[in-house]
Amino acid sequence: MIPLRRTLSNVVQPKCLERTYDTDSLHSTGVVIIFHNEAWSVLLRTVHSILDNTPSRLLSDVILVDDASTLPDLGRPLDDYVLLLDKVKVVRMSARVGLMVSRNKGCLAVTGRVCVFLDSHCEVAQMWLEPLLERIRADDRILAVPATDYINSSSFQYTVIPGDQAMRGGMDLDLYFNWIPQSQTDNRRRGDMLNPMWSPTHLGCCFAVSKATFLHLGMYDPDLRIWGCENIELSFKIWMCGGRIEVVPCSHVAHLFRYMAPWSWGTDDPDLLSKNCLRVAEVWMDEYKVLYHDRIFNRQKELDFGDVSKRKDLRKSLGCRSFHWYVETVYPELYIPTGGSASGQIRNVRIKKLCVQSPVHRTDYGKRVGVAQCSKQALIQHFTLTKEQTIRRDDGCLDYDGKQWLVVTRCTSAGTWMYTEDNNIVHTATGRCLGLTSGQMSVVVVRCDHSAWTKWLWDRRTITLDHHNTD
């Protein structure tokens, strides 16, 4: 019952609307939207929001790239509908190739000087494009990212993220995107909180980049399949090869955040995402690639991720900086888990098929930790006993809650642990041991009784980086 053309009011902050832009000096822009079996109304609401909220002079074209959809209404009915719309064109892939190859083709079809990539389930607010183009006009090596608002996948309610509360893009060592707080150092550089802020990575749903820059950087790796890790690859390339990523708080684009994809992946390969990320790690992470190898339980030799020699040649020809430079300069907040004493799955001795498993995002702080069947596809089973003696993965740690349970907590306040020679994981402050409940689903902290229920198998190894070997 939501109209295809709904008006979004009170989205952009008044101080942003007071800013003026010389549209005559801004570059013409093509918007590229990839879709595969997207809902008709959602796809067309994306298109209409662009047409309704973009100055005609700035919009060269809207390229809809159909990645081999099978829904009938996305065939001839869509073609007929698009004939009624100005500047909108459908490009169809003959077979399922995925987001990356489709975006490459879509950008090549753009006639404007800037490519904006949007997911097929977005809505743009008034004056969304001008702030992005202003940054690219100032420096065409900038990848400009809007403040990303939230569309509820059940109710379609639009929730505004105020520009001065916009988050930066980060990542974990699974090479998954995550949101990270604003940087105090960068805020001092910005002055006004509505000015652009520097971001280590970008969310793949919505961003603008000069077409010339995108082509110069080799576009997306064409051997990345279907979906996943493409935004991390492009983030590394932008920063390491002379540009930067900026979040532009006065530009607002809303994204429909779904709990799960409504489409098939077009493959039954459970390691597809790991293979994509292995390609990215191999080409761009230098000696730091061992961190990703460790995160996927050192299965890189088992997984055929293809030939990356051409991508390495591209990087060399571009004269890009090292990944060490990226970590030190762009993303100093990224925790590097070197120097610890154990890493990998924490497997119970009594029931060896059960491993400690928990997400550790800040939204999980305070939640109890459980176990699940051990699986090397489950990266949330990976933990490190760090050099600080915490049980950690990225920005989350596991700690005793002082009562009975093992819970997720922020690492700045986490307690320390010892992994003894007889396979007990001991809470340093209390001398109590990690154990498995009789129900075999929760992890508890109990008096050490030397039974198999309180013993765990955890690979005793230390991760090191060889900064002299970056091949």
BAGUBA-441716 format. One record per residue (C-alpha): residue in one letter; z, x, y. Coordinates in steps of 0.05 Angstrom, whole numbers, plus 5000, padded with zeros to 4 digits. Example, Ala and Ser with C-alpha at 12.3 -4.5 7.8 and 13.67 -1.06 7.14 Angstrom:
% residues 2
A515652464910;S514352734979;
% end
This chain:
% residues 471
M500050005000;I500150615046;P493750625087;L488751195080;R489551325155;R496951295172;T499751525238;L505052065234;S509652015294;N515252465318;V512853035274;V511453585325;Q517053805370;P516053625444;K516354365465;C510554505419;L506553925447;E507654215517;R503954845497;T496654885516;Y490855205480;D484055415507;T479855065454;D473555365482;S475956055459;L478255835390;H473855935329;S470255375293;T473655225227;G471854955158;V477154635115;V476654765040;I479954264993;I479854374918;F481153784872;H481353634798;N482852914779;E486652794843;A488552084859;W483251744902;S488051514956;V491652184960;L485152584966;L482152135019;R488652095059;T488152855062;V481052815088;H482352265139;S488452625167;I484053225181;L478552815214;D483552415255;N487653005280;T482653565291;P478453655354;S471153555335;R469054205369;L473654605325;L471854285259;S465354565229;D465954225161;V470553955107;I468554235039;L471153834980;V470354264917;D470753854853;D473354304797;A470153884741;S474053244750;T473352724695;L475952104733;P470051624744;D471751464817;L471352194835;G463952204816;R458751754848;P463751314885;L466451934921;D459452164938;D457851484967;Y464351465007;V463252165036;L456351955063;L460251515112;L464252105138;D462052615189;K462253355169;V464853235098;K461153525039;V462453524964;V461054144923;R461654064848;M463254594795;S459554484729;A465554694688;R473054784699;V474055444733;G480655354769;L483355404839;M481356124855;V473956114837;S473355424869;R476455664934;N471956264935;K465855814929;G468655324981;C469755875032;L462656135022;A460155425039;V464055405105;T459655485167;G465455615214;R468756285228;V475456085198;C477155805130;V483155335124;F485255225052;L488954585038;D491254274973;S488253584958;H495053254970;C496653435042;E496953095110;V496253445177;A499753245241;Q497053235312;M495353915342;W496154235273;L490054695278;E490354975348;P496655405338;L493755705275;L487155875308;E490656165369;R493956685324;I487356865289;R483756905356;A489057415377;D488157825313;D483257615259;R487158005206;I492857495210;L493656975155;A496756385192;V501355895156;P503755225184;A510854965180;T510454605114;D513253895115;Y515153495054;I511852885024;N516052544970;S511952474906;S515251804889;S515651444956;F510651844997;Q515851885052;Y514252425102;T520052895118;V519353355178;I521854075175;P523354235249;G519354825272;D525455225291;Q528155125220;A521855355184;M522955825126;R519156465108;G515456575043;G518557044992;M517957154917;D521957334857;L520157854804;D517057314761;L511957354818;Y513456634836;F513656414908;N520256204938;W523056035006;I527356545042;P531356495106;Q528856735173;S529957475187;Q534757665243;T530558275258;D524257855264;N527857325305;R529557865356;R522258045359;R520057315367;G524957115421;D523156375422;M524456055354;L517955665361;N513956315364;P510556565299;M514956925249;W512757455200;S513057265126;P512457705064;T508457185025;H505356505035;L505555844998;G498555714970;C497954994993;C496055085065;F493855675108;A488355925154;V484756585150;S478556875182;K472656795136;A470457505150;T477457765132;F477657355068;L470857625046;H472758335068;L478858315023;G474658104963;M476757374965;Y481057174905;D480457584841;P475157164804;D478457314737;L484956964756;R484656324715;I486055604735;W492355684778;G497956174791;C499456834825;E493456774871;N497856684932;I501857304913;E495457714905;L492857494973;S499657615006;F499758334980;K492658455003;I493758175072;W499858615086;M497859245048;C490759255076;G492159215150;G493958495166;R500158065166;I502457365148;E505356925202;V508756255197;V506855845259;P512455345271;C508454915320;S503254755267;H505354205218;V502154055151;A505653635099;H504853775024;L506153304967;F511153674924;R510653434852;Y515453554795;M509653694749;A502153744754;P498553084741;W492553444711;S491453864649;W490754614656;G484254614618;T487155104567;D492755134516;D494255864530;P501855894543;D501056594573;L495756424625;L500456504684;S503257164657;K496257424648;N494457244720;C500657584746;L499458194702;R492758284736;V496158244804;A501658734784;E496759224753;V492459264815;W497459204872;M504559384851;D503760124833;E510060394799;Y513659744813;K509459384761;V514659584709;L519259064741;Y514358514723;H513358814654;D520858784644;R521058064669;I516057834617;F519958214564;N515058794562;R509458394530;Q503958684574;K500859064516;E500558414475;L497058014530;D489658124544;F489158044619;G482158334624;D478958914661;V481759044731;S477759674747;K473459324799;R479559044834;K482759744835;D476260014864;L476459474917;R483559664937;K481560404941;S475460244984;L479859835032;G484660415041;C490759975029;R497960195035;S502660284975;F507059744946;H512960194962;W511060115035;Y510759365026;V517759334996;E520759805047;T517359525109;V515258805096;Y520358555045;P526658985048;E530758375025;L527358394956;Y532558614905;I529959174861;P533959174795;T533759914779;G539560314753;G542759764712;S545259844640;A542359224604;S536358794615;G532758204582;Q535157624539;I542557524525;R542557294453;N548557014416;V550557404354;R553056794316;I546656384329;K541256894344;K536156374363;L540256174425;C539656544491;V543256454558;Q538556064603;S539055834675;P535055784739;V538556174794;H535555894858;R540455764915;T539955014899;D543055194831;Y549355524859;G555555224826;K551854944765;R554155094695;V550055574653;G547355364586;V543455634527;A536755464497;Q532355694440;C530256404455;S523056444480;K519357004515;Q515556474554;A522156264586;L523056764642;I529456414663;Q532656744602;H531957424635;F538257754664;T540158454684;L547058784682;T545959134749;K548459794775;E553459364815;Q555859084747;T553558374763;I549557924716;R543557794760;R536457544766;D533357604835;D537957264885;G542356914835;C548357164795;L552656884738;D560156874747;Y566556584719;D568855974758;G576256134745;K577155534698;Q572755564637;W565355574655;L560056084670;V556455844733;V550956064780;T553156364845;R550556774904;C550757514889;T554657714950;S560857374921;A559657494847;G564757814801;T563258424757;W562358494682;M562459014627;Y558159014565;T562359364512;E560259774453;D562359214406;N557758714443;N562858334484;I560958154556;V567558214591;H569457934660;T572458544694;A577758194736;T580657764680;G578858124615;R576057474588;C569657444547;L563157064550;G562856574493;L558955994465;T562155304461;S562954954394;G557754464417;Q553055054424;M550254834490;S554655134545;V556955834560;V564355914572;V569056474592;V574756504542;R580056964513;C576657514474;D577657374399;H572457864371;S568857304335;A561257254332;W561656674382;T563757174437;K558857724419;W551957794449;L545758224438;W542858494503;D537959064508;R541659684532;R536560004577;T535860234648;I529760084691;T527260664733;L521360744781;D517061374780;H515061424853;H510762034837;N506261644790;T502761054824;D496761024777;
% end
